[in-house]
């Protein structure tokens, strides 16, 4: 099961963190991989590690908030492979603040990076999936898109990831007739470039231990199984699903 040889997987936000981990996860199951991000030097390093697993991997510079950059990236992928089978929207960032003191700039930055970008990338790549009557779209949201939290004020992030979740449902309903599925993964606390400084503090570690039933942060690679499953042929009847991978945070 879950053999992806011959499939082409495109992952945004793949220069580090969860995106880079998933790139290796898909490669381990035989998929050729396109990794996208703004930092080419980091992409090149990840690409070398992915190629070492015996598959093709091309790095493509892409600013997911810029329409022209996204469309150009999609054209590059099609020119190289002729198709895209799996799309993982993983790129994201956030400026943290509460509702009473968040600025317009902080709100707009977060919504553009975490929600509007998912729309732009999905729009650019899904048309090629429609042509082939096949596709697997996986949106990386967050458990914070499903619930609030009392540890950190980050209202725009909650809002953007909640938007990604219902965007996922809308796209799942719209594209099902083309044999395209669209699902969302909602990670819990994983250590990445964006989160490590917060997660390693004593206060946040204590909060995690009190709120995550498994009592620990997610480990490197623990998101890969969910992504590979949703990107596989075996998941052909799964669409519009919202899958938390959060150690039980949203279960309590």
Secondary structure, DSSP 8 states (H G I E B T S, - for coil): ----TT-EEEEES-SSHHHHHHHHHHHHTT-EEEEEES-HHHHHHHHHHHHTTTS-EEEEE--TT-HHHHHHHHHHHHHHHS---EEEE---------TTT--HHHHHHHHIIIIIHHHHHHHHHHHHHHHHT-EEEEEE--GGGTS--SS---HHHHHHHHHHHHHHHHHHHHHGGGTEEEEEEEE-SB--TTTHHHHTSHHHHHHHHHH-TT-S-B-TTTTHHHHHHHTSGGGTT--S-EEEESTTGGG-
